[in-house]
Amino acid sequence: MKIRFFGTSHGVPSAERFCSCTCLEIGDRLYLIDCGAPAVDLLLRNGLHPNGLKAVFFTHIHGDHTDGLLNLADLCNWYFKESAFDIYMTEQAGIDAYKHTINVVEADIGIDEERIRFKLMDKNFVYDDGVVRVTPFPTTHMSYVGAGHPSYAYLIEAEGKKLVFTGDLSHNMKDRDFPEIALREPVDLTVCEMAHFSPEEAEYFLKDYKGKKLLFNHVFPIEKLERIKALDGKYAYPIDILSDGDVIEM
């Protein structure tokens, strides 16, 4: 399994970083977690074909996690006609908006819903296609918006490995928003955002983390980088920072 980090930025892209987008490559099957970066372009630039895509999982509805979806879904709808994948969005309003836009842009053909399959993520749903198992864990990142705006962390299980992607978390670490499973079990890797709290606040959960490795992405502001690096060596597991283009093989 390869994990390709297409986008590791927070909020807006920069000269060095695209917005959030991670690609899991398992054999010839591809899975995306968030789609803030121009995913279809980056797939092709990395020698990967959209026909291999099987599912896209969103952590929440914010644009820096979803804006690359329209180009991906639209191109696969009218051009890459052998592609077929599920798109798990967190809000029905987002599904309706994206489907409507594709139908407007491609008014002559409309959206092929047998191939481009929009679905609503639910906290009780578990995705399992026999190759990868994806379990959602609700977070409180979107709670300030009000009811009906969920956000999720994900446990990814594939090829005997366990990975946790936190998505964006609460601004208040005392909410214990960090995925509980990574505090209970020795997961192989956790990819954790670092935009909405400080490295010092992160130690609230780092001291209890049971995983083998922890990587921070979605870092903002950049001034946090040196303080994050200072955390490595303080605990029984390595800590590092992700950049666009990083590839991890597990």
Secondary structure, DSSP 8 states (H G I E B T S, - for coil): -EEEEEE--SSS--SS--SSEEEEEETTEEEEE---S-HHHHHHHTT--GGGEEEEE-S---HHHHTTHHHHHHHHHHT-TT--EEEEES-HHHHHHHHHHHHHHTTTT---TTTEEEEE--TT--EE-SSEEEEEEEESTTTTT-TT--EEEEEEEETTEEEEE--S--S-GGG--S-THHHHS--SEEEEE-SSS-HHHHHHHHTT--SS-EEEES--SGGGHHHHHTTTTSSSS-EEE--TT-EEE-
